[in-house]
Amino acid sequence: MLANCIGFNPIGQLTSLFSDVDQLILKESGVSIHSSEQVSTGLDSEFAIKRLLPRIHVPAMAGLLYGPGFANLSCLGLLSDRILSAYVSGNGSSTTKKYVGSADVKKELL
């Protein structure tokens, strides 16, 4: 999933993807999505929120952490390479990764 967080309040757009229960589960899992600083420092090299599965890529929240151009999407070629590298191996074949769904996480926390 790629989240488009443009506009006045990018955190508002991101938090609107999750229900209140999901936000509680995220908080218990150590994932914070309630401040721009916490989200931007919690991104991996593919601009996905760390420890959140399935992955949500939010390059607009990267700021200058990974270099100029990613936050305003002016480096679209390199940006797409970084995001797609999470799903495609170096030899061009698709990688398969096991993702933990929210139902599995809910069972573990309850």
N, C-alpha and C positions, 0 to 999 in steps of 0.2 A: 504494500500500500504506500502511496506517496501522498503526503498531506501538503496541501497548498496553504501556507500560513502567511498570506499577504494581507495587508489591510491595517487598520488601526490597532487591533489587538490580536496578535498572532496566537497568544496563549488561549484566548477565548475560542478560536477556531479549533485548536488542538484538543482542548478539554471537552468540546462539544461532541467529539468522537466517542466518548466514554460515558457510560451511565454512572450514577453515584456509587453503585456497588462496585463497578469496575475500577473507579478511582480509588476506592478504599482498598481494593486488592492490590492496585499498583503501589499505593503508599506502603502497604504491609510488605510488599516485595522489594522495597527500597527504590522505587522509580518515582521521581517527582516530576509532574508536568504542570506545576502551578506558577512557575516564574521563568522568565526568559533565560536568566543566568543559569538556573539549574538544568534546564533543558539543553542549552547550548554546551555546557560542560559535560553533559551526560550523553553526548553523541559519539558514536564510533567513527571509524574512518570512512564508512559508507553512508554517513549522515543518518543512521538509524539510532533510535533511542536504545541505549544499552539495557540489557536484561529484560527487554520487552519482546515477547513473542506472541503472535507473529510480528515480524519487524515492521516498524513504521518509520519511513525515511522523511525527514523534515530538513532539507538543505537550507531553507530560508532562515532557520533558527541557528545556523552555524556561526553567524557573525564573522569575525576575522580569525577564528580559531584554526581553520584549515587553509587560510590564505584569502586574499581579496578575490571577489568575483563569485564565490559560491553562494553567499547570502542573497545577492541580487540576481542570481542565475545568469550572469554574463559569461560563465565558463561551461556552457551546456555540454560540450563534448567530453571534457574531463569529468564533469558532474555525472553524466550518464555512465561513463566508464566505472566510476567509483561505486555507484548504486548497483549496476548490473554485475559487478565483480562478486557481490554477495551471493549471486544465484547461478553464475556461469563459471566453470573452471577455466584455467589457462589454455586448455586444448580445445575449447569451443563446445565441449559437451556440458549439458545441464547438470548441476549438482543437486543432490537431494539431501535436504536437511530436515531433521525432525523438529517440528515446532510444537510447543506445548500450547494447547488452546486454553481459553479462559475457563472452560468448564473443568479442566484438569487442575488448574491453579486453585479454583474455588474449592474443590474437594480437599486439596492439601491444606488449605487454610482453615477449613471448617472442621 
